[in-house]
């Protein structure tokens, strides 16, 4: 059973968002993360519906992890455990 990819809600010019994107690339997680740029109305709507108020934010299908510290901790769990249900 394959879990749905995680979704990273981000802003291009936002330094914390850049740190999250860099972590994803550095740890070869691109195939497990969908990048959702908040410049697009559909991405912004989904982010808002999940309770978004800060970036970066990572939706894991259940919870929206917000802010660089929370997002990086969640991504580290994916790397360390090799799975999405951390």
N, C-alpha and C positions, 0 to 999 in steps of 0.2 A: 504494500500500500504506500503510495507516494503522497506526501503532504504538499499542500499548496505552497507556492513560493511566498516568502516574506515580501512586504512592500515597504520601501523606503520613501517617505515623503520628505522632499528636500527643496531647497532654494539654491540655485547655482552660485550666487554671490555671497552666500552665508558661510562663514568660516567653519562653524560647527558641522554644517551639512557636508562641507568639503572633507572634513576629518572622517566622517562616517563613510563617504564614498571611497576615500583613500583606503580605509580599513577593509572594505569589501573587496577592492581590487587587490590589495596586498595579500589577502588571505584566500584569493581565488574563489570568492563566493558569488561571482556574477551570475552563475547559472541558477542560483537559489534565491536571488533578490530581484524584485522588479523595482526599477527606479521610477518614482512618480514625481515629476517636477511640478511644483505648485504654481508655475506660470500658466498651466493649463487648467481650465475651469473644471473639467471632470475630475482631475486629481485633487484640486482644492475642495470640491464638493465631498469627495470620499473622505478626505482628511478631516473635514469639518464634521461629517456624520459619525466618524469614529471618535469625536471629542477633541480633535486637534486644536492646539493653541500655541505650540512652539515647534521649532524645527532644529535638528532633524527629528523625525518621528518614524518609528518602525512598527508596522501592523503585523502581528503574528497570527492573525485569524481570530484571536480572542481579545488581545490586549494591545493598546497603542502605547508603546514605550516612547516617551518624549524627552527631548534634550539629549545633547551629545553623550553625557555620562550614562544615561539609561540605555541609549541605543547601542553604544559601544559595549556595554556589559552584556546585553542580549546577544549581540553578534559574537562576542567572545565565547559565550555559552554554546553557540552553534559550532564554532571552531573546535572548542575543547571536547564537546560531546559528539560532534559529527552528526548531529540531528537537529531538527527544528523544534522539538517539543521540550526544550529546556525551560 
